[in-house]
Amino acid sequence: MSNAWFETVAEARRRARRRLPKSVYGALVAGSERGTTLTDNLAAFGELGFAPHVAGLPAQRDLSTTVLGQRIELPVILSPTGVQAVHPDGEVAVARAAAARGTALGLSSFASKPIEEVVAANPRTFFQIYWSGSKDQLLQRLERARAAGAAGVIVTLDWSFSHGRDWGSPAIPEKVDFRTMLRYAPEAITHPRWLAAYAKTRRVPDLTVPNMGVPGQPAPTFFGAYGEWMNTALPSWADVRWLRQQWDGPFLLKGITRIDDARQAVDAGVSAISVSNHGGNNLDGTPATIRVLPSIAEAVGDQIEVLLDGGVRRGSDVVKALALGARAVLIGRAYLWGLAANGQAGVENVLDILRGGIDSALLGLGRSSVHDLTSDDVVVPPNFLRRLGA
Ligand SMILES: Cc1cc2nc3c(=O)[nH]c(=O)nc-3n(C[C@H](O)[C@H](O)[C@H](O)COP(=O)(O)O)c2cc1C
């Protein structure tokens, strides 16, 4: 039998491609439109260099920190992703892997598992919501998250309903019934291990979104919930402030790329922001998040926690983000590929890869803690940075 362990996130991605049906894999790799932002998220990390030392290096390195009041053993959190059918254990496997490696996760509103099950697997769960439905529905969702024991809330605001992808968008069936199975049969037959994982559970992939529904009633379908969201009036900053006041715990606003919006988030009373462009899945042409991070961290980093997500594939990427002002990062695709490649163990494998990479970068830079990193540790080429909305 081949070794299930993989050495890099790139290898996890190759295994995910082999294992998943084309339409499911497509959902995990594509970016919106031309993919300019997705490409830049990755390329920008590659443009940054390091300034290493060679002697007097620390024998031990401390990777732990805190985010939103939670201690985490490495400065990496699993970002909320609403992807169905990657693995039958879905977000519960992700939550268990995060718990096993001492970190937290965001649970998407569009997740396939109910929040109660996910919090039971890992109490360090932050529930992610979109501005969707009426204020009463938003309050019901927050109340459910509170009752389930969520450690905080993530509100994601950067979504502009752009559905054109040069890759082609994945076809997500409304529900998986016998006819859909027949339509997808050729894909399933050529991806026997993915199908076998579901066959073991004696269930077909679940395409409902239980956290968007009312407890005690049948969960809405993915498209039903998406339709509700598309038809909701868009939030103002006053609405964001109102939402923040409804939750008396840690509150993260995800999707900031501009300095003026970061200041608005501070005024709205948030505890943290994630500098994010939705992994290149939102407005294509937005710069890589690592390019805009330093100006945002400089503007608001002493008032709230500043995190980053987008393009993180290696421990060295995490160290670059921390050196340029992030408290921690969130990862999306990297853990989804790990999940597809090897379930819970695959997500743990990805976190181990990142831990190893962070530790060697700290060693090379002569830093004994993630808190000691500064911009002197990285080489920033001319014309690398972007300041938006200054
Ligand atoms: C397939 C997929 C689904 C996603 N679904 C959500 C979601 O439901 N809610 C959300 O806040 N972000 C969502 N995101 C964005 C991620 O949380 C994160 O911002 C992004 O993946 C980070 O970029 P990376 O994939 O390069 O790490 C999704 C991303 C991907 C790739």
The ligand as an SDF file (V2000), in Angstrom:
LIG
                    3D

 31 33  0  0  0  0  0  0  0  0999 V2000
  -14.0790   26.2300   -2.0730 C   0  0  0  0  0  0  0  0  0  0  0  0
  -14.1150   27.3960   -1.1600 C   0  0  0  0  0  0  0  0  0  0  0  0
  -15.2660   27.7080   -0.4130 C   0  0  0  0  0  0  0  0  0  0  0  0
  -15.2860   28.8160    0.4490 C   0  0  0  0  0  0  0  0  0  0  0  0
  -16.3940   29.0780    1.2000 N   0  0  0  0  0  0  0  0  0  0  0  0
  -16.3750   30.1100    2.0990 C   0  0  0  0  0  0  0  0  0  0  0  0
  -17.4680   30.3440    2.9750 C   0  0  0  0  0  0  0  0  0  0  0  0
  -18.4720   29.6430    2.9530 O   0  0  0  0  0  0  0  0  0  0  0  0
  -17.3650   31.3840    3.8490 N   0  0  0  0  0  0  0  0  0  0  0  0
  -16.2670   32.2030    3.9170 C   0  0  0  0  0  0  0  0  0  0  0  0
  -16.2190   33.1160    4.7340 O   0  0  0  0  0  0  0  0  0  0  0  0
  -15.2130   31.9780    3.0980 N   0  0  0  0  0  0  0  0  0  0  0  0
  -15.2370   30.9590    2.2110 C   0  0  0  0  0  0  0  0  0  0  0  0
  -14.1440   30.7300    1.4070 N   0  0  0  0  0  0  0  0  0  0  0  0
  -12.9640   31.5880    1.5390 C   0  0  0  0  0  0  0  0  0  0  0  0
  -11.9950   31.0350    2.5820 C   0  0  0  0  0  0  0  0  0  0  0  0
  -12.5170   31.1350    3.8890 O   0  0  0  0  0  0  0  0  0  0  0  0
  -10.6560   31.7670    2.5580 C   0  0  0  0  0  0  0  0  0  0  0  0
  -10.8920   33.1550    2.6180 O   0  0  0  0  0  0  0  0  0  0  0  0
   -9.8280   31.4420    1.3120 C   0  0  0  0  0  0  0  0  0  0  0  0
   -9.9860   30.0940    0.9280 O   0  0  0  0  0  0  0  0  0  0  0  0
   -8.3540   31.7160    1.6070 C   0  0  0  0  0  0  0  0  0  0  0  0
   -7.5690   31.4960    0.4870 O   0  0  0  0  0  0  0  0  0  0  0  0
   -6.7480   30.1280    0.2330 P   0  0  0  0  0  0  0  0  0  0  0  0
   -7.7600   29.1270   -0.2690 O   0  0  0  0  0  0  0  0  0  0  0  0
   -5.7620   30.5160   -0.8000 O   0  0  0  0  0  0  0  0  0  0  0  0
   -6.1390   29.7040    1.5380 O   0  0  0  0  0  0  0  0  0  0  0  0
  -14.1330   29.6270    0.5450 C   0  0  0  0  0  0  0  0  0  0  0  0
  -12.9840   29.3090   -0.1970 C   0  0  0  0  0  0  0  0  0  0  0  0
  -12.9640   28.2140   -1.0320 C   0  0  0  0  0  0  0  0  0  0  0  0
  -11.7080   27.8810   -1.7900 C   0  0  0  0  0  0  0  0  0  0  0  0
  1  2  1  0
  2  3  1  0
  2 30  2  0
  3  4  2  0
  4  5  1  0
  4 28  1  0
  5  6  2  0
  6  7  1  0
  6 13  1  0
  7  8  2  0
  7  9  1  0
  9 10  1  0
 10 11  2  0
 10 12  1  0
 12 13  2  0
 13 14  1  0
 14 15  1  0
 14 28  1  0
 15 16  1  0
 16 17  1  0
 16 18  1  0
 18 19  1  0
 18 20  1  0
 20 21  1  0
 20 22  1  0
 22 23  1  0
 23 24  1  0
 24 25  2  0
 24 26  1  0
 24 27  1  0
 28 29  2  0
 29 30  1  0
 30 31  1  0
M  END
$$$$
